[in-house]
């Protein structure tokens, strides 16, 4: 039984780390603020959530698991809320999403 729990926790830790790395690449590669906020939200919510879940399985039934569960609940409420607040503030200040707009250099490179 312990081996199965170890395998499950390591799968969650690896998946969470993979989402964190993919989200970090998205922060660098995505073109505008809104897409980057999406990458940051996925990294924060899903990546950290999977990592904390894996740590909870490793912790067993202890006080550490209760603390990790409290952190996970706090994270699941605050991360989407802060991403929404940041996107709303950016939109209120007049920052428009790209929505398929491409600059002339990109279109020129693709056509040649």
C-alpha positions as CSV (number, residue, x, y, z in Angstrom):
1,X,0.0,0.0,0.0
2,X,2.8,2.4,0.8
3,X,4.4,1.8,-2.6
4,X,1.2,2.7,-4.3
5,X,0.9,5.9,-2.3
6,X,4.5,6.8,-3.1
7,X,3.9,6.2,-6.8
8,X,0.8,8.4,-6.7
9,X,2.5,11.2,-4.8
10,X,5.4,11.2,-7.2
11,X,3.1,11.3,-10.2
12,X,1.4,14.3,-8.7
13,X,4.7,16.0,-7.9
14,X,6.0,15.4,-11.5
15,X,2.8,16.5,-13.1
16,X,2.8,19.7,-11.0
17,X,6.4,20.4,-11.8
18,X,5.6,19.8,-15.5
19,X,2.7,22.3,-15.4
20,X,5.0,24.8,-13.6
21,X,7.7,24.5,-16.3
22,X,5.1,24.8,-19.1
23,X,3.6,27.8,-17.4
24,X,7.0,29.4,-17.0
25,X,7.6,28.9,-20.8
26,X,4.2,30.5,-21.4
27,X,5.2,33.5,-19.4
28,X,8.1,34.1,-21.7
29,X,6.5,33.1,-25.0
30,X,3.0,34.5,-24.9
31,X,2.5,37.8,-26.7
32,X,0.3,39.9,-24.4
33,X,-0.6,40.5,-20.8
34,X,-3.8,38.5,-20.9
35,X,-2.2,35.4,-22.3
36,X,0.6,35.7,-19.8
37,X,-1.9,36.0,-16.9
38,X,-3.5,32.8,-18.1
39,X,-0.1,31.1,-18.1
40,X,0.6,32.4,-14.6
41,X,-2.8,31.3,-13.3
42,X,-2.4,27.8,-14.7
43,X,1.1,27.6,-13.1
44,X,-0.1,28.9,-9.8
45,X,-3.3,27.0,-9.5
46,X,-2.8,23.7,-11.2
47,X,1.0,23.3,-10.9
48,X,1.2,24.3,-7.2
49,X,-2.1,22.5,-6.5
50,X,-0.7,19.2,-7.8
51,X,2.6,19.7,-6.0
52,X,0.8,20.4,-2.7
53,X,-1.5,17.3,-3.3
54,X,1.5,15.1,-3.8
55,X,3.1,16.5,-0.6
56,X,-0.1,15.8,1.3
57,X,0.0,12.2,0.3
58,X,3.6,12.0,1.4
59,X,2.8,13.6,4.7
60,X,0.2,11.0,5.7
61,X,-2.4,11.7,8.4
62,X,-0.5,14.4,10.3
63,X,-0.7,18.0,11.2
64,X,1.5,18.8,8.2
65,X,-1.3,17.5,5.9
66,X,-3.9,19.7,7.6
67,X,-1.6,22.7,7.0
68,X,-1.0,21.8,3.4
69,X,-4.8,21.4,2.9
70,X,-5.3,24.9,4.3
71,X,-2.6,26.3,2.0
72,X,-4.3,24.5,-1.0
73,X,-7.7,25.8,-0.2
74,X,-6.3,29.3,0.2
75,X,-4.4,29.0,-3.1
76,X,-7.5,27.7,-4.9
77,X,-9.5,30.8,-3.8
78,X,-6.9,33.5,-4.1
79,X,-5.1,32.6,-7.4
80,X,-8.1,32.9,-9.8
81,X,-9.3,35.9,-7.9
82,X,-6.1,37.8,-8.2
83,X,-5.8,36.9,-11.9
84,X,-9.3,38.2,-12.5
85,X,-8.5,41.4,-10.6
86,X,-5.3,42.0,-12.6
87,X,-7.1,41.3,-15.9
88,X,-9.9,43.6,-14.9
89,X,-7.5,46.4,-13.9
90,X,-5.6,46.0,-17.2
91,X,-8.8,46.1,-19.2
92,X,-10.1,49.1,-17.2
93,X,-6.9,51.0,-18.0
94,X,-7.5,50.5,-21.8
95,X,-5.2,47.6,-22.5
96,X,-6.8,45.6,-25.2
97,X,-6.1,41.9,-25.9
98,X,-4.4,41.0,-29.2
99,X,-7.2,38.7,-30.5
100,X,-5.5,37.5,-33.5
101,X,-3.8,40.8,-34.5
102,X,-0.4,40.3,-36.0
103,X,2.2,42.9,-36.8
104,X,3.5,43.4,-40.3
105,X,6.9,41.8,-39.6
106,X,5.3,38.5,-38.5
107,X,2.9,38.3,-41.5
108,X,5.8,39.2,-43.8
109,X,8.0,36.4,-42.4
110,X,5.2,33.8,-42.7
111,X,4.5,34.7,-46.3
112,X,8.0,34.4,-47.5
